[in-house]
């Protein structure tokens, strides 16, 4: 190594080393010959098949791979299951954009041809993010890679739906859902972005029925004023609500108001959920177009009047002059009309959060839609039991409250989507009696309803969160009782972001409890949200996103991982600072050059040093560095076991750079120069090799490539590759 460059070059090592690890089967527990019986299993949160790596992914992978490499070195049977999600709405939206540029729509192609093109797209682009994850050094068992549209995975999804249906937890009904007019489907909360927009707050006079004049509007005596950000939905109002504690309106509770323009009488009701301080304290209730209003409507048995259709336009339940208008157009027209007839009290500037489709940025409409739902009460109870019994523990612990709060007040889960790409519901509709259906995996040979027709399969597909809720089970072969399922379920640790605790973590929890009677993971690490340096959300569209692949190209994988791990703490957010990657690059060079020096002291000697025999310290410098090594070994193991990876790498940096390089190596130079005999020289050399070799082991989970490259040139008597070498135990 004495003739090697003074700078570490990751481009010469990383791909070569990674290919060697894969070739030797180190990522596959069936081939890696673990030393112990203990199992450590992890599932990779499946990225969207259409996606590319972002900084959140990079942080998550850094954390997971550090844990996996640590437990592999501990001699445990270790597996990290990779895979990807079919990203129903994401891939369909992306493909439809491409088709529009070609002048065709999916309807021109038809369902079968469109799905064929979706598979072609997946084969062409679907592995991009998985290859980027490889570039991060992730030691996943790629031989076990799963895709949520694999035949066995689809079988698992259908098995779950049929089970829920037999339990009486599945029903089909009309309820208010998030609806994207452009994508033409119901969508989940996670697929909805809330964007702050400057808008208006309209204060509208609703006449009290008993005081309604029979002549001019300016003769109105008494009225109740409601404040709303969406006046166009008032055509679907079925009540005005006030808080029962609001003294201003107590006398009006039980009376009726008259819906302006329409003239329909609606009740004035009391509900404790109404915010006295919002607007006027009186709100219009439109159960068909607001989720909170829908819940109030259910409680007070209010009718459901939809006035916006699936295209985002006003429907036939509105006055003729409004029908077919877009909601924004209807809003402007109605405001002018109310002003004209004297029922618009005032308009205020108001900023509020507007829901947008995360895929196409269209304004989300809340509309009643016939969908499939899963009752959540029993399932939520199972997920709560898993956490309350200690079977699932969160790190940091504060995120347990997010998990609990959602499960304590569960809402029935809309699991159907009006897409073509995805896993179709195993539901077969009778053609004679179209409202009746059969739930079965395959088409019935004879219609169970009428005994005559050929049943038609449901056009709907499953919400992708319905299928990903089975990830820790299905990746190991469930519902079959496979060898992998027996060996690797439940998994050891889940690492994910706080934004999907309810949408994914909780759903995996109750799925595991329901089908395996075991929580799917023992520990849940909620990693920090990666923000820009000044604390803004990273976004490619806003120009604030950072591509991890650019950082890898610039600094190398080890330096990128070091820079991310360095910033890990228990705080809620991580303000990304690229300076840490530069520090990682410098640290790689420090490790490289320290190793060059140590190997240079024993030039020409090969395979003569042993790590199984601890060298005996003689000088005070020897004693201090050996004590420091024992201390850093203990603290690194402790920090990794409590998932404090940032603390672990920061302590390792301080030990290696300052205690080993700055102090001991300098002392060793003097000791070798002043040695009276070969025994003294050899003892110093042994300590140099011993401390360096064990430092490389401690650093390996965080910086796998540079450590493996240097490990290969150390003159040790017996050694395996570093990735599977034993974790150091130093008294």
PyMOL commands that set and color helices and strands:
alter all, ss='L'
color gray80, all
select helices_A, chain A and resi 10-12+14-23+55-73+88-101+106-109+111-125+128-135+142-144+151-166+189-191+209-211+217-219+231-236+247-252+291-300+320-322+327-340+377-388+397-408+464-468+471-474+483-488+498-516+548-555+557-566+579-600+620-641+645-673+678-700+704-711+722-724
alter helices_A, ss='H'
color red, helices_A
select strands_A, chain A and resi 39-43+47-48+77-81+83-85+146-147+170-180+185-187+192-207+223-228+239-242+256-258+265-270+282-285+344-357+364-374+393-395+413-414+416-417+427-429+437-439+456-457+461-462+491-497+521-527+529-531+573-575
alter strands_A, ss='S'
color yellow, strands_A
deselect
rebuild
show_as cartoon
